[in-house]
Amino acid sequence: MRPDGMIAVLFLVLTTSLAMLAPAMFPDGPWRMVARPFQLPFQDMKHMLGTDALGRDMLAMMMYGARTSLGIGLVSTVVAVLLGLTVGGIAGFFGGRVDSFLMRATELFQTVPNFALALLLIAVYSPSLSSVVIAISIVSWPPVARLARAEFLSLRRREFVQAALLSGQSNLRVAFSQVLPNALSPLIVMAALMVSMAILFESALSFLGLGDPNVVSWGYLIGAARAVIAQSWWLTFMPGLAIMLTVVAISIIGDAISDSQDPFFERRESV
């Protein structure tokens, strides 16, 4: 893997580890008031990242926020990939009227701007973790379906797939044993990039007050501190920096995975 890809992986491992350690380091949760408000970072080493407007520890808020943002990004991406892979795989494998119907349904979802559709879905259901995950998944699956359809449609005509069908294997077995493993590579790259987009979606929704009010996320921290950004810059800077670095790291990993699957990449690097 490229050196920048390794650095990105290490950063994500560190971020994920801190998120998982949050309950052990702060068993009382992130909402507890522990010191005077607006304490600067590193002013008191007991609260290294300072405190917010209510005197809550920003380190605890950041670590619990990482749990929420990363968790929503991963779960919503998994749901979107499974949904898109199912729709696109069926359309590409069977073709004909099934393909036409499923692709028209996919295009119907794509006619509405993603963020507007997510806002509408959360407005219909009360803001919660589940509604945010569902909203992000629904707006994210159509590109996966189109990519999966293209891969299945191409692989369906390959000789080894035709040979498996002629040998008497069922369509379902051929789809899972022959087509799906060969279609996973581009889908994995897309899924890696989708995680970063899901984190941005969740951050934007939480910033607008449409996230779960009972949990902390990086977007929530930015939205909660926007009124005092002039005198307490660190309250928005730290979660904003965390979002930026995480999204960039995931994008680098996606690019590195894509390059590793390019048969000409190593040749270009050696020239």
C-alpha positions as CSV (number, residue, x, y, z in Angstrom):
1,M,0.0,0.0,0.0
2,R,1.1,3.6,-0.6
3,P,2.8,5.4,2.3
4,D,0.0,7.9,2.6
5,G,-2.4,5.0,2.7
6,M,-0.6,3.5,5.7
7,I,-0.6,6.8,7.5
8,A,-4.4,7.1,6.8
9,V,-4.9,3.5,8.2
10,L,-3.0,4.3,11.3
11,F,-5.0,7.5,11.9
12,L,-8.3,5.6,11.5
13,V,-7.1,2.9,13.9
14,L,-6.2,5.5,16.5
15,T,-9.5,7.3,16.0
16,T,-11.5,4.1,16.3
17,S,-9.5,3.0,19.3
18,L,-10.2,6.3,21.1
19,A,-13.9,5.9,20.2
20,M,-14.0,2.4,21.7
21,L,-12.2,3.5,24.9
22,A,-14.6,6.4,25.6
23,P,-16.9,4.5,28.0
24,A,-13.8,3.2,29.9
25,M,-12.1,6.6,30.2
26,F,-15.3,8.5,30.9
27,P,-17.8,6.1,32.5
28,D,-20.1,9.0,33.5
29,G,-20.7,9.9,29.9
30,P,-20.0,13.1,28.0
31,W,-22.8,15.2,29.5
32,R,-21.4,15.6,33.0
33,M,-20.3,19.1,34.0
34,V,-16.7,18.8,35.3
35,A,-15.2,22.3,35.4
36,R,-15.9,25.9,34.7
37,P,-17.2,26.8,31.2
38,F,-15.0,27.9,28.3
39,Q,-11.8,26.5,29.7
40,L,-9.0,26.7,27.1
41,P,-7.3,23.5,25.8
42,F,-4.3,22.4,27.8
43,Q,-5.0,25.0,30.5
44,D,-5.9,22.2,32.9
45,M,-4.4,18.7,32.1
46,K,-7.4,17.1,33.7
47,H,-9.3,18.4,30.8
48,M,-6.8,18.6,28.0
49,L,-9.1,19.8,25.3
50,G,-10.9,22.3,27.5
51,T,-14.5,22.6,28.3
52,D,-17.6,23.8,26.5
53,A,-20.2,26.4,27.4
54,L,-21.6,24.2,30.2
55,G,-18.3,23.1,31.6
56,R,-18.4,19.6,30.0
57,D,-15.1,17.9,29.1
58,M,-14.4,18.4,25.4
59,L,-12.1,15.3,25.2
60,A,-15.1,13.2,26.4
61,M,-17.4,14.9,23.9
62,M,-14.9,14.3,21.1
63,M,-14.4,10.6,21.9
64,Y,-18.1,9.9,22.3
65,G,-18.7,12.0,19.2
66,A,-16.3,9.7,17.3
67,R,-18.3,6.7,18.4
68,T,-21.5,8.2,16.9
69,S,-20.1,9.6,13.7
70,L,-18.0,6.6,12.8
71,G,-20.7,4.2,13.8
72,I,-23.4,5.9,11.7
73,G,-20.9,6.1,8.8
74,L,-20.2,2.4,8.9
75,V,-23.7,1.1,9.6
76,S,-25.4,3.3,7.0
77,T,-22.7,2.3,4.4
78,V,-23.2,-1.4,5.1
79,V,-27.0,-1.0,4.7
80,A,-26.7,1.0,1.5
81,V,-24.2,-1.4,0.0
82,L,-26.4,-4.4,0.8
83,L,-29.5,-2.7,-0.6
84,G,-27.7,-1.4,-3.7
85,L,-25.9,-4.7,-4.3
86,T,-29.2,-6.6,-4.1
87,V,-31.0,-4.4,-6.5
88,G,-28.1,-3.9,-8.9
89,G,-27.2,-7.6,-8.8
90,I,-30.7,-8.8,-9.6
91,A,-31.0,-6.2,-12.4
92,G,-27.7,-7.1,-14.0
93,F,-27.9,-10.8,-13.6
94,F,-31.4,-11.3,-15.0
95,G,-31.6,-8.3,-17.4
96,G,-34.7,-7.8,-19.5
97,R,-37.8,-6.4,-17.9
98,V,-36.5,-7.0,-14.4
99,D,-33.4,-4.8,-15.2
100,S,-35.6,-2.1,-16.8
101,F,-38.0,-2.0,-13.8
102,L,-35.3,-1.9,-11.1
103,M,-33.2,0.7,-12.9
104,R,-36.2,3.0,-13.4
105,A,-36.9,2.7,-9.7
106,T,-33.3,3.5,-9.0
107,E,-33.4,6.6,-11.2
108,L,-36.6,7.7,-9.4
109,F,-34.6,8.0,-6.2
110,Q,-31.8,9.9,-7.9
111,T,-34.1,12.6,-9.2
112,V,-34.4,14.1,-5.8
113,P,-31.3,15.8,-4.3
114,N,-29.7,13.5,-1.7
115,F,-29.6,16.0,1.1
116,A,-33.1,17.3,0.5
117,L,-34.4,13.7,0.5
118,A,-32.5,13.0,3.8
119,L,-34.0,16.1,5.4
120,L,-37.5,15.0,4.3
121,L,-37.1,11.5,5.7
122,I,-35.9,12.7,9.0
123,A,-38.6,15.3,9.1
124,V,-41.2,12.5,8.6
125,Y,-39.7,10.4,11.4
126,S,-38.4,12.0,14.7
127,P,-34.7,12.6,14.7
128,S,-32.9,9.5,16.1
129,L,-29.9,7.4,15.4
130,S,-32.1,4.9,13.5
131,S,-33.8,7.6,11.4
132,V,-30.4,9.1,10.5
133,V,-29.0,5.8,9.5
134,I,-32.1,5.0,7.4
135,A,-32.1,8.4,5.7
136,I,-28.4,8.2,4.8
137,S,-28.8,4.6,3.6
138,I,-31.7,5.5,1.3
139,V,-29.9,8.4,-0.4
140,S,-26.7,6.4,-0.8
141,W,-27.7,3.1,-2.3
142,P,-28.6,4.1,-6.0
143,P,-24.9,4.6,-7.1
144,V,-24.1,1.2,-5.6
145,A,-27.0,-0.3,-7.5
146,R,-25.8,1.1,-10.8
147,L,-22.2,0.0,-10.3
148,A,-23.4,-3.5,-9.2
149,R,-25.7,-3.8,-12.2
150,A,-22.8,-2.9,-14.6
151,E,-20.5,-5.5,-13.0
152,F,-23.1,-8.2,-12.9
153,L,-24.2,-7.4,-16.5
154,S,-20.6,-7.7,-17.7
155,L,-19.8,-10.8,-15.7
156,R,-23.0,-12.5,-16.7
157,R,-21.7,-12.9,-20.3
158,R,-18.3,-14.3,-19.3
159,E,-17.5,-17.8,-20.3
160,F,-17.0,-19.2,-16.8
161,V,-20.5,-18.0,-15.8
162,Q,-22.1,-19.5,-18.9
163,A,-20.3,-22.8,-18.2
164,A,-21.6,-22.8,-14.6
165,L,-25.1,-22.3,-15.8
166,L,-24.8,-25.0,-18.5
167,S,-23.5,-27.4,-15.9
168,G,-26.9,-27.2,-14.2
169,Q,-26.1,-24.9,-11.3
170,S,-29.0,-22.7,-10.2
171,N,-29.0,-18.9,-10.9
172,L,-28.7,-18.1,-7.2
173,R,-25.7,-20.4,-6.8
174,V,-24.0,-19.0,-9.8
175,A,-24.7,-15.4,-8.7
176,F,-23.2,-16.0,-5.3
177,S,-20.3,-18.3,-6.2
178,Q,-19.2,-17.0,-9.6
179,V,-20.4,-13.5,-10.2
180,L,-20.4,-11.8,-6.8
181,P,-16.8,-12.6,-5.8
182,N,-15.6,-11.0,-9.1
183,A,-17.8,-8.0,-8.7
184,L,-16.7,-7.1,-5.1
185,S,-13.5,-5.2,-5.9
186,P,-15.0,-2.0,-7.3
187,L,-17.8,-2.1,-4.7
188,I,-15.3,-2.2,-1.9
189,V,-13.6,0.9,-3.2
190,M,-17.0,2.7,-3.5
191,A,-18.0,1.6,0.0
192,A,-14.8,3.1,1.4
193,L,-15.6,6.4,-0.1
194,M,-19.2,6.1,0.9
195,V,-18.2,6.0,4.6
196,S,-16.7,9.4,4.3
197,M,-19.8,10.8,2.6
198,A,-22.0,9.3,5.3
199,I,-19.9,11.0,8.0
200,L,-20.3,14.3,6.2
201,F,-24.1,13.7,5.8
202,E,-24.5,12.9,9.5
203,S,-22.4,15.9,10.5
204,A,-24.5,18.2,8.3
205,L,-27.8,16.8,9.7
206,S,-26.6,17.1,13.3
207,F,-25.3,20.6,12.7
208,L,-28.9,21.5,11.6
209,G,-30.3,20.0,14.7
210,L,-31.7,16.9,13.0
211,G,-29.5,14.4,14.7
212,D,-30.4,12.3,17.8
213,P,-30.5,14.9,20.6
214,N,-29.5,12.2,23.2
215,V,-26.1,11.4,21.7
216,V,-23.0,13.4,20.9
217,S,-21.6,13.6,17.4
218,W,-19.0,15.8,15.8
219,G,-21.7,17.6,13.8
220,Y,-23.6,18.2,17.0
221,L,-20.6,19.8,18.7
222,I,-20.1,22.2,15.8
223,G,-23.8,23.1,15.8
224,A,-23.9,23.6,19.6
225,A,-20.8,25.9,19.6
226,R,-21.6,28.1,16.5
227,A,-23.1,30.8,18.7
228,V,-19.9,31.3,20.6
229,I,-17.4,30.7,17.7
230,A,-15.9,34.2,18.0
231,Q,-14.7,33.8,21.6
232,S,-14.4,30.0,21.9
233,W,-12.9,28.9,18.5
234,W,-11.7,25.5,19.8
235,L,-15.2,24.3,20.4
236,T,-15.9,24.2,16.6
237,F,-12.3,23.8,15.4
238,M,-11.6,20.5,17.1
239,P,-14.7,18.6,15.8
240,G,-14.3,20.2,12.4
241,L,-10.7,19.1,12.2
242,A,-11.7,15.6,13.3
243,I,-14.3,15.4,10.5
244,M,-11.8,16.8,7.9
245,L,-9.0,14.4,8.8
246,T,-11.3,11.4,9.0
247,V,-12.9,12.1,5.7
248,V,-9.5,12.7,4.0
249,A,-8.0,9.5,5.6
250,I,-10.9,7.4,4.3
251,S,-10.6,8.9,0.9
252,I,-6.9,8.2,0.8
253,I,-7.6,4.6,1.8
254,G,-10.2,4.3,-1.0
255,D,-7.7,5.6,-3.5
256,A,-5.0,3.3,-2.2
257,I,-7.3,0.3,-2.5
258,S,-8.2,1.4,-6.1
259,D,-4.5,1.7,-7.0
260,S,-3.7,-1.7,-5.5
261,Q,-6.2,-3.3,-7.9
262,D,-4.7,-1.5,-10.9
263,P,-2.4,-4.0,-12.7
264,F,-0.4,-1.1,-14.1
265,F,0.0,0.8,-10.9
266,E,3.2,-0.9,-9.7
267,R,4.7,-0.5,-13.2
268,R,3.9,3.2,-13.2
269,E,5.5,3.6,-9.7
270,S,8.7,1.8,-10.7
271,V,9.2,4.0,-13.8
